[in-house]
Amino acid sequence: MKKRRFFIFAVILAITELGIMTGCSHNQETLTWVEVIRDIRKQYPDVKQLQTDELQSWLSGPKKQSIFLIDARAKDEFQVSHISGAKNIPYNSKDPLKHWTNIQPDVPIVVYCSVGYRSSILAKKLQTLGFKDVYNMEGSIFKWANEGRPLVQGQTTVHKVHPYNTRWGSLLERQYH
């Protein structure tokens, strides 16, 4: 009986952890930005959040030269579109530092993905590696696009974003699919 209880507990724990890691810890029926943002802040309380308008201001102002902008999505998502100047470093990269040389720990780093879960995971990982000024862009590229902010594919301006999947893509306005 003890072995069976332990097995059931282990299965429940594994399913719960999978839900947390994929950002599916809330209602499976419909997603709302309020719910997603609240969940990300709850799961990653030590990760600082940066608003999309703040990032756009940084990118067009004097801070631009000193920001490292990271797109934490998969390569195929990045190739559809990204924010100009972003480096593609997938959130599950075992050694994100191998992509950079001579980076000072106090340089601002802004990480984004589709909605914020994967970028928060990478932001937390960078914090544990000693980087002090790390931000998750709240709402990530879906919110950025929904607000009509600029996107590129290589050097070309585009108006589309990889929707990740049907569930998460519901947070991206249809015109950007």
C-alpha positions as CSV (number, residue, x, y, z in Angstrom):
1,M,0.0,0.0,0.0
2,K,2.9,2.4,0.8
3,K,4.5,1.8,-2.6
4,R,1.2,2.4,-4.4
5,R,0.6,5.7,-2.5
6,F,4.2,6.8,-3.2
7,F,3.7,5.9,-6.9
8,I,0.5,7.9,-7.1
9,F,2.1,10.8,-5.3
10,A,5.1,10.7,-7.7
11,V,2.8,10.7,-10.8
12,I,0.8,13.7,-9.4
13,L,4.0,15.6,-8.6
14,A,5.4,14.9,-12.1
15,I,2.3,16.1,-13.8
16,T,2.1,19.2,-11.6
17,E,5.8,20.0,-12.4
18,L,5.3,19.5,-16.1
19,G,2.4,22.0,-15.9
20,I,4.4,24.5,-14.1
21,M,7.4,24.2,-16.5
22,T,5.2,24.6,-19.5
23,G,3.2,27.5,-18.0
24,C,0.0,25.5,-17.9
25,S,-0.7,25.8,-14.2
26,H,-4.0,27.6,-14.7
27,N,-7.3,27.2,-16.3
28,Q,-7.1,25.1,-19.5
29,E,-10.3,26.6,-21.1
30,T,-9.3,30.2,-21.7
31,L,-6.3,32.3,-21.2
32,T,-6.2,36.0,-20.2
33,W,-3.3,38.3,-19.9
34,V,-4.1,39.1,-16.3
35,E,-4.0,35.4,-15.4
36,V,-0.8,34.7,-17.3
37,I,1.1,37.7,-15.9
38,R,-0.1,37.0,-12.4
39,D,1.0,33.4,-12.7
40,I,4.5,34.4,-14.0
41,R,5.0,36.9,-11.3
42,K,4.0,34.2,-8.7
43,Q,6.2,31.5,-10.1
44,Y,9.2,33.9,-10.6
45,P,9.0,36.5,-7.8
46,D,12.7,37.2,-8.0
47,V,12.7,38.1,-11.7
48,K,12.3,41.8,-12.4
49,Q,9.6,42.7,-14.9
50,L,10.1,45.3,-17.6
51,Q,7.1,46.7,-19.5
52,T,7.1,46.8,-23.3
53,D,7.0,50.6,-23.4
54,E,10.0,50.8,-21.1
55,L,12.0,48.5,-23.4
56,Q,11.0,50.5,-26.5
57,S,12.2,53.7,-24.7
58,W,15.5,52.0,-23.8
59,L,16.0,50.8,-27.3
60,S,15.5,54.2,-28.8
61,G,17.5,56.1,-26.1
62,P,21.0,56.3,-24.7
63,K,20.7,52.9,-22.9
64,K,20.5,51.1,-26.3
65,Q,24.2,50.5,-26.5
66,S,24.4,48.8,-23.2
67,I,21.4,46.4,-23.3
68,F,21.7,42.8,-24.1
69,L,18.3,41.7,-25.6
70,I,17.7,38.0,-25.6
71,D,14.9,36.1,-27.4
72,A,14.5,32.9,-25.4
73,R,12.3,31.1,-28.0
74,A,13.2,28.2,-30.2
75,K,15.2,28.9,-33.4
76,D,12.1,28.4,-35.7
77,E,10.1,30.9,-33.7
78,F,12.9,33.4,-33.8
79,Q,13.3,33.0,-37.5
80,V,9.6,34.1,-38.1
81,S,10.3,37.4,-36.3
82,H,12.0,39.0,-33.4
83,I,12.8,42.4,-31.9
84,S,15.6,44.1,-33.7
85,G,19.0,43.5,-32.1
86,A,17.8,40.4,-30.1
87,K,20.1,37.4,-29.8
88,N,18.4,34.0,-30.0
89,I,19.4,32.0,-26.9
90,P,16.8,29.3,-26.2
91,Y,15.6,29.2,-22.6
92,N,16.8,25.7,-22.1
93,S,20.3,26.4,-23.2
94,K,22.6,24.5,-20.8
95,D,25.3,27.2,-21.1
96,P,23.8,30.5,-22.1
97,L,27.1,32.3,-21.5
98,K,28.8,30.4,-24.3
99,H,27.0,32.8,-26.7
100,W,28.8,35.9,-25.2
101,T,32.2,37.0,-24.4
102,N,33.3,39.8,-22.1
103,I,29.9,40.6,-20.6
104,Q,29.9,42.5,-17.4
105,P,27.5,41.2,-14.7
106,D,25.9,44.6,-14.2
107,V,24.9,45.2,-17.9
108,P,21.1,45.3,-18.3
109,I,19.8,42.1,-19.9
110,V,16.2,41.9,-21.1
111,V,14.8,38.5,-22.0
112,Y,11.6,37.7,-23.8
113,C,9.8,34.7,-25.3
114,S,6.2,34.3,-26.4
115,V,4.4,35.3,-23.2
116,G,7.0,35.2,-20.5
117,Y,7.4,31.8,-19.0
118,R,10.4,30.6,-20.9
119,S,12.1,34.0,-20.7
120,S,11.5,34.0,-16.9
121,I,13.2,30.6,-16.7
122,L,16.3,32.0,-18.6
123,A,16.3,35.2,-16.6
124,K,16.4,33.3,-13.3
125,K,19.2,31.1,-14.7
126,L,21.2,34.2,-15.6
127,Q,20.6,35.6,-12.1
128,T,22.1,32.5,-10.6
129,L,25.1,32.9,-12.9
130,G,25.8,36.3,-11.3
131,F,24.1,38.8,-13.6
132,K,22.4,41.4,-11.4
133,D,20.4,43.5,-13.9
134,V,18.2,40.9,-15.6
135,Y,14.6,41.6,-16.7
136,N,11.8,39.6,-18.2
137,M,9.8,41.6,-20.7
138,E,6.3,41.3,-19.3
139,G,3.9,39.9,-22.0
140,S,7.0,39.2,-24.2
141,I,6.8,39.3,-28.0
142,F,3.0,38.6,-28.1
143,K,2.2,41.7,-26.1
144,W,4.9,43.7,-28.0
145,A,3.3,42.7,-31.4
146,N,-0.3,43.2,-30.1
147,E,0.8,46.8,-29.3
148,G,2.0,47.3,-32.9
149,R,5.6,47.6,-31.9
150,P,8.3,46.8,-34.6
151,L,9.4,43.3,-35.5
152,V,12.0,42.1,-37.9
153,Q,12.8,38.9,-39.8
154,G,16.5,39.4,-40.5
155,Q,16.7,43.0,-41.6
156,T,13.1,43.2,-43.0
157,T,10.3,44.7,-41.0
158,V,7.4,42.1,-40.6
159,H,4.0,42.0,-39.0
160,K,3.8,38.4,-37.9
161,V,4.9,36.3,-34.9
162,H,5.2,32.5,-34.5
163,P,2.1,31.7,-32.4
164,Y,3.8,28.9,-30.5
165,N,0.7,26.7,-30.4
166,T,-3.1,27.1,-30.5
167,R,-3.5,27.6,-26.8
168,W,-0.8,30.2,-26.2
169,G,-1.4,31.7,-29.7
170,S,-4.9,32.8,-28.4
171,L,-3.1,35.6,-26.6
172,L,-1.6,36.9,-29.9
173,E,-4.0,39.0,-32.0
174,R,-5.0,37.0,-35.1
175,Q,-3.6,39.6,-37.5
176,Y,-0.1,38.7,-36.3
177,H,-0.4,34.9,-36.8
